[in-house]
Protein backbone atom coordinates (compact mmCIF):
# COMPACT_ATOMS: atom_id res chain seq x y z
CA UNK A 1 0.00 0.00 0.00
CA UNK A 2 1.14 3.53 -0.71
CA UNK A 3 1.94 5.98 2.08
CA UNK A 4 0.05 9.17 2.78
CA UNK A 5 2.61 11.91 3.33
CA UNK A 6 2.62 15.54 4.41
CA UNK A 7 4.56 17.67 1.93
CA UNK A 8 3.89 21.10 3.41
CA UNK A 9 2.81 22.65 6.71
CA UNK A 10 2.31 26.29 7.58
CA UNK A 11 0.41 28.36 10.10
CA UNK A 12 -0.36 31.90 11.03
CA UNK A 13 0.84 33.29 14.33
CA UNK A 14 -1.84 32.70 16.96
CA UNK A 15 -3.45 35.98 17.98
CA UNK A 16 -4.95 36.78 21.33
CA UNK A 17 -8.65 37.56 21.53
CA UNK A 18 -8.99 41.15 20.31
CA UNK A 19 -5.32 41.05 19.38
CA UNK A 20 -3.53 41.72 16.12
CA UNK A 21 -5.69 39.33 14.06
CA UNK A 22 -8.98 40.70 15.35
CA UNK A 23 -9.61 42.71 12.19
CA UNK A 24 -8.82 39.86 9.80
CA UNK A 25 -11.85 38.04 8.37
CA UNK A 26 -11.53 34.26 9.01
CA UNK A 27 -11.93 33.59 5.28
CA UNK A 28 -8.96 35.85 4.59
CA UNK A 29 -6.98 34.26 7.43
CA UNK A 30 -7.62 30.88 5.83
CA UNK A 31 -6.75 32.17 2.36
CA UNK A 32 -3.46 33.50 3.69
CA UNK A 33 -2.22 30.08 4.79
CA UNK A 34 -3.48 28.47 1.57
CA UNK A 35 -1.39 30.88 -0.47
CA UNK A 36 1.61 30.45 1.84
CA UNK A 37 1.36 26.68 1.53
CA UNK A 38 1.56 26.69 -2.25
CA UNK A 39 4.27 29.35 -2.30
CA UNK A 40 6.48 27.35 0.06
CA UNK A 41 5.97 23.97 -1.57
CA UNK A 42 5.76 25.06 -5.20
CA UNK A 43 2.44 23.21 -5.58
CA UNK A 44 0.22 24.45 -8.39
CA UNK A 45 -3.13 25.28 -6.71
CA UNK A 46 -4.89 23.85 -9.75
CA UNK A 47 -3.55 20.42 -8.79
CA UNK A 48 -5.38 20.44 -5.45
CA UNK A 49 -8.28 17.99 -5.63
CA UNK A 50 -10.02 19.17 -2.48
CA UNK A 51 -9.66 21.28 0.66
CA UNK A 52 -10.84 19.86 3.99
CA UNK A 53 -11.14 22.69 6.51
CA UNK A 54 -11.94 22.49 10.21
CA UNK A 55 -14.06 25.16 11.89
CA UNK A 56 -16.15 24.85 15.04
CA UNK A 57 -18.37 27.94 15.09
CA UNK A 58 -19.80 27.75 11.59
CA UNK A 59 -21.94 30.85 11.79
CA UNK A 60 -21.68 34.43 10.55
CA UNK A 61 -18.29 35.02 8.94
CA UNK A 62 -17.46 31.33 9.32
CA UNK A 63 -20.67 30.07 7.73
CA UNK A 64 -21.51 29.05 4.17
CA UNK A 65 -18.58 26.66 3.85
CA UNK A 66 -15.52 28.65 4.91
CA UNK A 67 -13.32 26.13 3.05
CA UNK A 68 -14.74 26.98 -0.36
CA UNK A 69 -14.76 30.68 0.44
CA UNK A 70 -11.10 30.49 1.46
CA UNK A 71 -10.21 28.85 -1.87
CA UNK A 72 -11.87 31.70 -3.75
CA UNK A 73 -10.35 34.39 -1.51
CA UNK A 74 -6.91 32.85 -2.03
CA UNK A 75 -7.26 33.37 -5.76
CA UNK A 76 -7.05 29.66 -6.45
CA UNK A 77 -8.79 28.27 -9.56
CA UNK A 78 -12.56 28.07 -9.31
CA UNK A 79 -12.22 24.36 -10.06
CA UNK A 80 -10.80 23.65 -6.57
CA UNK A 81 -13.57 22.50 -4.19
CA UNK A 82 -13.61 22.66 -0.41
CA UNK A 83 -15.66 21.38 2.49
CA UNK A 84 -15.86 22.44 6.12
CA UNK A 85 -16.04 19.95 8.97
CA UNK A 86 -16.62 20.00 12.71
CA UNK A 87 -15.17 17.54 15.15
CA UNK A 88 -15.01 20.25 17.74
CA UNK A 89 -11.48 21.10 18.91
CA UNK A 90 -10.01 18.32 16.76
CA UNK A 91 -11.62 19.53 13.53
CA UNK A 92 -8.45 20.20 11.57
CA UNK A 93 -6.76 17.07 12.93
CA UNK A 94 -9.77 15.17 11.61
CA UNK A 95 -9.37 17.06 8.32
CA UNK A 96 -5.84 15.62 8.14
CA UNK A 97 -7.18 12.11 8.76
CA UNK A 98 -9.80 12.51 6.04
CA UNK A 99 -7.16 13.85 3.66
CA UNK A 100 -4.92 10.85 4.28
CA UNK A 101 -7.78 8.42 3.76
CA UNK A 102 -8.83 10.17 0.57
CA UNK A 103 -5.42 10.03 -1.10
CA UNK A 104 -4.77 6.47 0.06
CA UNK A 105 -8.11 5.32 -1.39
CA UNK A 106 -7.24 6.85 -4.74
CA UNK A 107 -10.14 9.29 -4.69
CA UNK A 108 -7.70 12.19 -4.91
CA UNK A 109 -4.00 12.82 -5.48
CA UNK A 110 -3.50 15.99 -3.48
CA UNK A 111 -5.64 17.33 -0.63
CA UNK A 112 -5.10 20.34 1.60
CA UNK A 113 -6.18 19.87 5.22
CA UNK A 114 -6.35 22.60 7.82
CA UNK A 115 -8.65 24.90 9.67
CA UNK A 116 -9.43 28.26 11.14
CA UNK A 117 -11.13 29.93 14.04
CA UNK A 118 -11.51 33.62 14.68
CA UNK A 119 -12.76 33.54 18.24
CA UNK A 120 -12.66 37.33 18.39
CA UNK A 121 -14.97 37.83 15.43
CA UNK A 122 -17.11 34.70 15.94
CA UNK A 123 -17.22 34.12 19.70
CA UNK A 124 -17.32 30.59 21.07
CA UNK A 125 -20.92 29.42 21.36
CA UNK A 126 -22.19 31.67 18.58
CA UNK A 127 -23.57 28.69 16.70
CA UNK A 128 -26.02 27.88 19.51
CA UNK A 129 -28.87 29.98 18.17
CA UNK A 130 -32.54 29.19 17.84
CA UNK A 131 -32.43 26.17 20.13
CA UNK A 132 -30.16 23.91 22.14
CA UNK A 133 -28.21 21.12 20.38
CA UNK A 134 -29.20 18.48 22.93
CA UNK A 135 -32.52 16.70 22.51
CA UNK A 136 -34.70 15.42 25.33
CA UNK A 137 -33.30 11.93 24.80
CA UNK A 138 -29.78 13.13 25.57
CA UNK A 139 -30.90 15.26 28.50
CA UNK A 140 -32.89 12.39 29.98
CA UNK A 141 -29.93 10.05 29.60
CA UNK A 142 -27.54 12.23 31.58
CA UNK A 143 -29.73 14.14 34.05
CA UNK A 144 -28.56 13.42 37.57
CA UNK A 145 -25.04 12.43 36.56
CA UNK A 146 -22.36 14.30 38.50
CA UNK A 147 -21.17 17.25 36.46
CA UNK A 148 -24.42 17.64 34.50
CA UNK A 149 -26.52 20.72 35.24
CA UNK A 150 -29.99 19.41 36.04
CA UNK A 151 -32.02 22.25 34.52
CA UNK A 152 -29.62 23.64 31.89
CA UNK A 153 -30.37 23.17 28.16
CA UNK A 154 -26.56 23.12 27.69
CA UNK A 155 -25.75 20.60 30.43
CA UNK A 156 -22.22 19.60 29.43
CA UNK A 157 -19.32 21.86 30.41
CA UNK A 158 -15.69 21.38 29.44
CA UNK A 159 -14.65 23.36 32.50
CA UNK A 160 -16.65 21.11 34.79
CA UNK A 161 -15.21 18.13 32.92
CA UNK A 162 -11.71 19.41 33.62
CA UNK A 163 -12.59 19.64 37.31
CA UNK A 164 -13.92 16.06 37.28
CA UNK A 165 -10.66 14.89 35.72
CA UNK A 166 -8.61 16.78 38.29
CA UNK A 167 -10.59 15.12 41.07
CA UNK A 168 -10.40 11.64 39.53
CA UNK A 169 -6.62 11.81 39.05
CA UNK A 170 -6.09 13.69 42.32
CA UNK A 171 -4.47 16.68 40.66
CA UNK A 172 -3.87 19.66 42.92
CA UNK A 173 -4.15 23.36 42.19
CA UNK A 174 -0.39 23.60 42.57
CA UNK A 175 0.24 20.89 39.96
CA UNK A 176 -2.04 22.62 37.47
CA UNK A 177 -0.44 26.01 38.04
CA UNK A 178 3.05 24.52 37.70
CA UNK A 179 2.07 22.89 34.41
CA UNK A 180 0.62 26.17 33.12
CA UNK A 181 3.73 28.12 34.06
CA UNK A 182 5.92 25.53 32.33
CA UNK A 183 3.86 25.89 29.14
CA UNK A 184 4.57 29.62 29.04
CA UNK A 185 8.24 29.08 29.84
CA UNK A 186 8.69 26.47 27.10
CA UNK A 187 6.83 28.56 24.53
CA UNK A 188 8.80 31.67 25.47
CA UNK A 189 12.11 29.83 25.15
CA UNK A 190 11.08 28.39 21.78
CA UNK A 191 10.02 31.81 20.51
CA UNK A 192 13.26 33.42 21.69
CA UNK A 193 15.27 30.70 19.95
CA UNK A 194 13.39 31.26 16.67
CA UNK A 195 11.99 27.73 16.79
CA UNK A 196 8.62 28.85 15.41
CA UNK A 197 9.96 31.05 12.63
CA UNK A 198 10.05 28.50 9.82
CA UNK A 199 6.48 27.33 10.37
CA UNK A 200 4.93 30.82 10.52
CA UNK A 201 3.39 32.79 7.68
CA UNK A 202 3.27 36.38 9.06
CA UNK A 203 -0.04 38.08 8.35
CA UNK A 204 -0.09 41.57 6.77
CA UNK A 205 -2.49 43.88 8.58
CA UNK A 206 -4.73 46.66 7.33
CA UNK A 207 -2.79 49.27 9.30
CA UNK A 208 0.41 48.42 7.44
CA UNK A 209 1.82 46.29 10.23
CA UNK A 210 2.38 42.56 10.36
CA UNK A 211 1.33 39.87 12.81
CA UNK A 212 4.52 37.85 13.01
CA UNK A 213 4.60 36.16 16.43
CA UNK A 214 2.33 34.19 18.76
CA UNK A 215 0.75 36.63 21.18
CA UNK A 216 -0.45 34.48 24.07
CA UNK A 217 2.87 33.81 25.78
CA UNK A 218 2.87 35.46 29.21
CA UNK A 219 6.49 36.03 30.10
CA UNK A 220 5.63 37.86 33.30
CA UNK A 221 3.45 35.17 34.83
CA UNK A 222 4.46 33.29 37.96
CA UNK A 223 3.12 30.75 40.39
CA UNK A 224 2.18 33.59 42.70
CA UNK A 225 0.13 35.32 39.98
CA UNK A 226 -1.52 32.08 38.92
CA UNK A 227 -2.45 31.36 42.52
CA UNK A 228 -4.48 34.59 42.65
CA UNK A 229 -6.89 33.48 39.91
CA UNK A 230 -10.44 32.38 40.66
CA UNK A 231 -11.84 28.90 40.02
CA UNK A 232 -14.91 29.64 37.85
CA UNK A 233 -16.20 26.09 37.38
CA UNK A 234 -16.39 25.00 41.03
CA UNK A 235 -16.14 27.11 44.14
CA UNK A 236 -13.84 24.47 45.63
CA UNK A 237 -12.20 23.72 42.28
CA UNK A 238 -8.63 23.80 41.03
CA UNK A 239 -8.99 24.87 37.37
CA UNK A 240 -8.58 28.57 36.52
CA UNK A 241 -8.26 30.69 33.42
CA UNK A 242 -4.52 30.37 33.90
CA UNK A 243 -4.58 26.57 33.58
CA UNK A 244 -6.94 26.64 30.58
CA UNK A 245 -6.29 27.22 26.90
CA UNK A 246 -6.53 30.77 25.60
CA UNK A 247 -9.29 32.10 23.36
CA UNK A 248 -7.48 32.83 20.13
CA UNK A 249 -7.50 33.57 16.40
CA UNK A 250 -5.50 31.60 13.84
CA UNK A 251 -5.32 29.22 10.89
CA UNK A 252 -3.03 26.46 9.62
CA UNK A 253 -2.75 24.27 6.52
CA UNK A 254 -1.14 20.96 5.55
CA UNK A 255 -0.63 19.49 2.07
CA UNK A 256 -1.27 15.74 1.88
CA UNK A 257 -0.57 13.35 -0.98
CA UNK A 258 0.91 9.90 -1.61
CA UNK A 259 4.63 9.20 -1.63
CA UNK A 260 4.41 8.20 -5.29
CA UNK A 261 2.62 11.38 -6.37
CA UNK A 262 5.06 13.50 -4.38
CA UNK A 263 7.98 11.79 -6.08
CA UNK A 264 6.54 12.29 -9.55
CA UNK A 265 6.02 15.99 -8.90
CA UNK A 266 9.29 16.80 -7.18
CA UNK A 267 7.82 17.31 -3.72
CA UNK A 268 9.83 16.35 -0.64
CA UNK A 269 7.70 14.66 2.04
CA UNK A 270 8.13 15.94 5.58
CA UNK A 271 6.55 12.91 7.24
CA UNK A 272 4.27 10.00 6.55
CA UNK A 273 0.99 9.62 8.35
CA UNK A 274 1.76 6.36 10.10
CA UNK A 275 -1.47 5.84 12.08
CA UNK A 276 -4.68 7.82 12.46
CA UNK A 277 -7.52 6.93 14.85
CA UNK A 278 -10.47 8.46 16.62
CA UNK A 279 -12.07 7.43 19.93
CA UNK A 280 -15.00 8.41 22.09
CA UNK A 281 -15.38 8.33 25.86
CA UNK A 282 -17.50 9.82 28.65
CA UNK A 283 -19.22 13.00 27.32
CA UNK A 284 -19.60 14.44 30.81
CA UNK A 285 -15.95 14.39 31.84
CA UNK A 286 -15.61 15.05 28.10
CA UNK A 287 -11.82 15.44 27.95
CA UNK A 288 -10.53 11.95 28.76
CA UNK A 289 -10.64 10.39 25.28
CA UNK A 290 -6.98 11.20 24.42
CA UNK A 291 -6.06 8.37 26.79
CA UNK A 292 -7.88 5.54 24.95
CA UNK A 293 -7.12 7.22 21.60
CA UNK A 294 -3.41 7.04 22.36
CA UNK A 295 -3.68 3.39 23.39
CA UNK A 296 -5.58 2.60 20.18
CA UNK A 297 -3.07 4.44 17.99
CA UNK A 298 -0.08 2.71 19.59
CA UNK A 299 -1.77 -0.67 19.31
CA UNK A 300 -2.53 -0.19 15.62
CA UNK A 301 0.95 1.18 14.98
CA UNK A 302 2.67 -1.67 16.78
CA UNK A 303 4.67 0.84 18.80
CA UNK A 304 5.33 1.40 22.48
CA UNK A 305 4.96 4.80 24.11
CA UNK A 306 8.73 4.82 24.73
CA UNK A 307 9.33 4.70 20.96
CA UNK A 308 7.57 8.02 20.42
CA UNK A 309 10.04 10.91 20.56
CA UNK A 310 7.55 13.73 21.05
CA UNK A 311 3.96 13.91 22.24
CA UNK A 312 1.63 16.81 21.56
CA UNK A 313 -1.41 16.57 23.84
CA UNK A 314 -3.60 19.63 23.44
CA UNK A 315 -3.66 21.76 26.56
CA UNK A 316 -7.39 22.46 26.55
CA UNK A 317 -7.06 22.44 30.34
CA UNK A 318 -4.02 21.39 32.36
CA UNK A 319 -5.73 18.29 33.83
CA UNK A 320 -5.99 16.77 30.32
CA UNK A 321 -2.26 16.26 29.60
CA UNK A 322 -1.52 15.57 33.25
CA UNK A 323 -4.08 12.74 33.39
CA UNK A 324 -2.74 11.52 30.04
CA UNK A 325 0.78 11.40 31.47
CA UNK A 326 -0.42 9.48 34.51
CA UNK A 327 -2.20 6.86 32.44
CA UNK A 328 0.37 6.42 29.66
CA UNK A 329 3.48 6.70 31.86
CA UNK A 330 5.03 8.73 29.05
CA UNK A 331 8.18 10.79 29.52
CA UNK A 332 7.08 14.29 30.69
CA UNK A 333 10.14 15.80 29.00
CA UNK A 334 8.78 14.79 25.60
CA UNK A 335 5.36 16.37 26.18
CA UNK A 336 4.58 19.65 24.39
CA UNK A 337 8.26 20.65 24.27
CA UNK A 338 7.53 24.07 22.74
CA UNK A 339 4.57 24.84 24.95
CA UNK A 340 0.92 24.26 24.26
CA UNK A 341 -2.47 25.93 24.08
CA UNK A 342 -2.19 27.36 27.59
CA UNK A 343 0.60 29.60 26.29
CA UNK A 344 0.18 29.61 22.53
CA UNK A 345 -3.62 29.70 22.37
CA UNK A 346 -6.35 27.47 20.98
CA UNK A 347 -8.10 28.73 17.82
CA UNK A 348 -10.52 25.82 17.92
CA UNK A 349 -10.95 24.72 14.30
CA UNK A 350 -7.35 25.53 13.43
CA UNK A 351 -5.61 23.99 16.42
CA UNK A 352 -5.19 20.45 15.09
CA UNK A 353 -3.28 21.66 12.05
CA UNK A 354 -1.38 24.23 14.13
CA UNK A 355 -0.20 21.56 16.55
CA UNK A 356 0.81 19.21 13.74
CA UNK A 357 2.77 21.99 12.04
CA UNK A 358 4.63 22.76 15.27
CA UNK A 359 5.28 19.10 16.01
CA UNK A 360 6.68 18.45 12.53
CA UNK A 361 9.05 21.40 12.90
CA UNK A 362 10.26 20.07 16.25
CA UNK A 363 10.74 16.57 14.82
CA UNK A 364 12.77 17.97 11.95
CA UNK A 365 14.92 20.16 14.19
CA UNK A 366 15.64 17.35 16.67
CA UNK A 367 15.69 14.46 14.15
CA UNK A 368 12.86 12.62 15.93
CA UNK A 369 11.49 9.60 14.09
CA UNK A 370 7.99 9.28 15.60
CA UNK A 371 5.61 11.92 16.93
CA UNK A 372 2.14 11.51 18.40
CA UNK A 373 -0.59 14.15 18.52
CA UNK A 374 -3.89 13.82 20.35
CA UNK A 375 -6.66 16.27 21.20
CA UNK A 376 -9.71 16.13 23.44
CA UNK A 377 -12.92 17.19 21.73
CA UNK A 378 -16.42 18.28 22.70
CA UNK A 379 -18.78 15.37 23.18
CA UNK A 380 -16.08 13.20 24.72
CA UNK A 381 -14.07 12.38 21.58
CA UNK A 382 -10.40 12.48 20.61
CA UNK A 383 -8.26 12.00 17.54
CA UNK A 384 -4.76 10.55 17.73
CA UNK A 385 -2.18 10.71 14.94
CA UNK A 386 1.26 9.14 14.73
CA UNK A 387 3.59 10.54 12.10
CA UNK A 388 7.01 9.32 11.01
CA UNK A 389 9.71 11.73 9.94
CA UNK A 390 11.03 11.25 6.41
Secondary structure by P-SEA (a helix, b strand, c coil): cbbbbbcccccccccccccccccccaaaaaaaaaaaaaaaaccccccccbbbbbbccccccccccaaaaaaaaacccccccbbbbbcccaaaaaaaaaaaaaaaaccccbbbbbcccccccccccccccccccccaaaaaaccccccccccccccccaaaaaaaaaaaacccaaaaaaaaaaaaaaaaaaaaacccccccccccccccccccccccccccccaaaaaacccccccccccccccccccccbbbbbbbbcaaaaaaacccccccccccccccccccccccaaaaaaaaaaaaaccccccccbbbcccccaaaaaaaaaaacccccccccccccccccccccaaaaaaaaaaaaaaaaacccbbbbbbbbccccbbbbbbbcc
